Amino acid sequence: MRCIIVLLLLGISVVSQATEQVALVIGNSIYKHTPVLPNPQNDAADMAALLRNLQFKVTSLTDVDRNAFEDALATFGRQAAGADLALVFYAGHGIQVGGKNYLLPTDARLNDERDLRKLIPLDDVLYEASQASKLGVVIVDACRDNPLAQQLARGLGAQRSAAIGRGMSPIQRAPADVLVAFATEADATAADGTGRNSPYTTALKQHLATPGLELRLLFGRVRDSVMTVTHNQQRPYTYGSLGGEAFYLASRVERLPPASTPQRVRLAVKAT
């Protein structure tokens, strides 16, 4: 016997997220030339677990040096080229110099401007995320106070050290269909937090897996949560030019148009 079952229940159908989703998650806590950051390892572990539950193919790394960071980014870019959605989450130290943003591998040393060549330009991360066919998302929890920035300022001298800003620089032009999310607004620092996670990652964990929450609204909810817990001292910011399509990291429920017949479950069975 062969059965064909058709269910029409209250005009509801489930619409799933993108069919191919890849993520690169990096948390740098143990730096060689600056004090340990308490949260990034935990932030990365928790975000990786959450994204796996959302059906992402996740590469998760902690405490990566420059070579490992570059290798991971190249591999991720190749994966992104075959995916609908590509997401990067980074927690650790970052720095802005002359309006350019950099992520710091664990072996970073900033004695002078030559050492900037050994950092990871955020623009490179955005480029790799942009290889996805539909959407790239880059989440940066890297706006902490950075002792290496102070070291670089001493190496550059009084006049040139003015090029070093607080936190991260605003994104002037992100690649098309790439959303960039910072833990706080430009030229400001973010809190590391006193618990397992930073306030920003805590809010991401709270909202990222919410079914039916469109991406842009999702990051609005994250912003509100962080501002509440930090008493308006930290305001997350997003950048990017996205099109008119709605994006969901968690699957959503969509209501169908009202049917002309009474709404009920119909079961059709055909026997052979």
Rosetta blueprint (number, residue, H / E / L):
1 M L
2 R L
3 C L
4 I L
5 I L
6 V L
7 L L
8 L L
9 L L
10 L L
11 G L
12 I E
13 S E
14 V E
15 V E
16 S L
17 Q L
18 A L
19 T L
20 E L
21 Q E
22 V E
23 A E
24 L E
25 V E
26 I E
27 G E
28 N L
29 S L
30 I L
31 Y L
32 K L
33 H L
34 T L
35 P L
36 V L
37 L L
38 P L
39 N L
40 P H
41 Q H
42 N H
43 D H
44 A H
45 A H
46 D H
47 M H
48 A H
49 A H
50 L H
51 L H
52 R H
53 N H
54 L L
55 Q L
56 F L
57 K E
58 V E
59 T E
60 S E
61 L E
62 T E
63 D L
64 V L
65 D L
66 R H
67 N H
68 A H
69 F H
70 E H
71 D H
72 A H
73 L H
74 A H
75 T H
76 F H
77 G H
78 R H
79 Q H
80 A H
81 A L
82 G L
83 A L
84 D L
85 L E
86 A E
87 L E
88 V E
89 F E
90 Y E
91 A E
92 G L
93 H L
94 G E
95 I E
96 Q E
97 V E
98 G L
99 G L
100 K E
101 N E
102 Y E
103 L E
104 L L
105 P L
106 T L
107 D L
108 A L
109 R L
110 L L
111 N L
112 D L
113 E H
114 R H
115 D H
116 L H
117 R H
118 K H
119 L L
120 I E
121 P E
122 L H
123 D H
124 D H
125 V H
126 L H
127 Y H
128 E H
129 A H
130 S L
131 Q L
132 A L
133 S L
134 K L
135 L E
136 G E
137 V E
138 V E
139 I E
140 V E
141 D E
142 A L
143 C L
144 R L
145 D L
146 N L
147 P H
148 L H
149 A H
150 Q H
151 Q H
152 L H
153 A H
154 R H
155 G H
156 L H
157 G H
158 A H
159 Q H
160 R H
161 S H
162 A H
163 A H
164 I E
165 G E
166 R L
167 G L
168 M L
169 S L
170 P L
171 I L
172 Q L
173 R L
174 A L
175 P L
176 A L
177 D L
178 V E
179 L E
180 V E
181 A E
182 F E
183 A L
184 T L
185 E L
186 A L
187 D L
188 A L
189 T L
190 A L
191 A L
192 D L
193 G L
194 T L
195 G L
196 R L
197 N L
198 S L
199 P H
200 Y H
201 T H
202 T H
203 A H
204 L H
205 K H
206 Q H
207 H H
208 L L
209 A L
210 T L
211 P L
212 G L
213 L L
214 E E
215 L H
216 R H
217 L H
218 L H
219 F H
220 G H
221 R H
222 V H
223 R H
224 D H
225 S H
226 V H
227 M H
228 T H
229 V H
230 T L
231 H L
232 N L
233 Q L
234 Q L
235 R L
236 P L
237 Y E
238 T E
239 Y E
240 G L
241 S L
242 L L
243 G L
244 G L
245 E L
246 A L
247 F L
248 Y E
249 L L
250 A L
251 S L
252 R E
253 V E
254 E E
255 R E
256 L L
257 P L
258 P L
259 A L
260 S L
261 T L
262 P L
263 Q L
264 R L
265 V L
266 R L
267 L L
268 A L
269 V L
270 K L
271 A L
272 T L
